[in-house]
Amino acid sequence: MPGIVILGAQWGDEGKGKATDLLASRTDYVVKFNGGNNAGHTVVVGDEKYALHLLPSGILTPGVVPVIGNGVVIDLEVLFDELEALSARGVDVSKLRISANAHIIADYHRTLDKVSERFLGKRSIGTTGRGIGPAYADKINRVGVRVQDLFDPSILRQKVEGSLDLKNHLLTKVYNRRQITVDEIVDDLQSYVERLRPMVGDTALELDRALDRGDIVVFEAGQATMLDIDHGTYPFVTSSSATAGGAATGSGVAPARLDRIIGIVKAYTTRVGSGPFPTELFDEWGERLRATGFEFGTTTGRPRRTGWYDAVITRYAARVNGVTDFVLTKLDVLTGIERIPVCVAYDVDGVRHDEMPVSQTDVHHATPIYEELPGWTEDISGARTFDDLPKNAQDYVLALEAMSGSRISAIGVGPDREAIVVRHDLIDG
């Protein structure tokens, strides 16, 4: 099974980087296919902790070819900052491949992102302000700048001129900001050209040939299912396709070549930014989950909103993505809780919903229907087999599996790279 997709089954921050890293030693390619530097992975290798925002987490594993696909939007300053930081710590980054068709985040995208969020006030989405949405908007409006454009100065200037024409009117007349000149953008982007050139190519063709050889290719989603532009809690979503379908469109690999879809899900739920969150906690339990799970954004440092496990959204993610396996992360964070609530359905104005409501209004008004499961007090961080877990922890996992739409094949029991219990092999199982 050479084509494997790893994606978030909640609102992000589920631990996808750790799951990708778990597979990386048996993987030939790791592909980031959507998003930009608006989401991060934290991967712990031995005593070293790495925070990755734009690069695929497979870059940490020797021998793996990391790929940034055409579905990603790239902030070149962030890209080279990350590469230099990893190189300084002894990580080999020379194998990185970048799609010539990926779009570029320019300075005007970051400026527009920040001023438009402030302008929206109470209606703001809660973006990271890193220019991701405006870059994707330019892509859809067909005024975006692609990586390949940087290698043709004439085309680059034309595209920047076309993109800035309307934006400068917005900046000066609506947002009362200074005009951005074509020269400053072109000069900035062209300063990266020679460093970028060796990394750029037809990555869709390269990946197709890798799959033909029988190489194992992992497609790593940024953000998560409930933040997907089409299938998430719109409009409180990201600007890209974070579901399994996005792995095909964001990499140029045919859907039929994606053999296994692995959904990453926390043993509880978190969310960053605005938007509905039915199981959100505002009491001491929410604070406990945040503190114990260290729930602060890798990219922004923002405290994450926390809540109990939501089986409704997990079932939805299993269906939308065709999840074949779940990886349940951060089970250890629940240690010491006597009774653990799990959301099994929603109540919307007196009507029970076992599946995700279609209406945005209903999602906003949904209140969780909980079942309580018995907790455990034993330290589980040393568990390496399912039988090593306390009986109540095993029962918790089995209960979630029964209500979540697919089997739970691996369980994270601590932050260390090795702190994982594998029930079914994620490649051959």
Secondary structure by P-SEA (a helix, b strand, c coil): ccbbbbbbccccccaaaaaaaaacccccbbbbccccccbbbbbbcccbbbbbcccccccccccbbbbbcccbbbaaaaaaaaaaaaaaaccccccbbbbcccccccaaaaaaaaaaaaaaccccccccccaaaaaaaaaaacccccaaaaacaaaaaaaaaaaaaaaaaaacccccbbbbbaaaaaaaaacccccccccccaaaaaaaaaaaaccbbbbbbccccccccccccccccccccccaaaaaaacccccccccbbbbbbccbbbbccccccccccccaaaaaaaaaacccccccccbbbbbcccaaaaaaaaaaccccbbbbccccccccccbbbbbcbbbccccccccccccaaaaaacccbbbbbbbbccccccccccccccaaaaaaaaaaaaaccccccbbbcccccccbbbccccccc
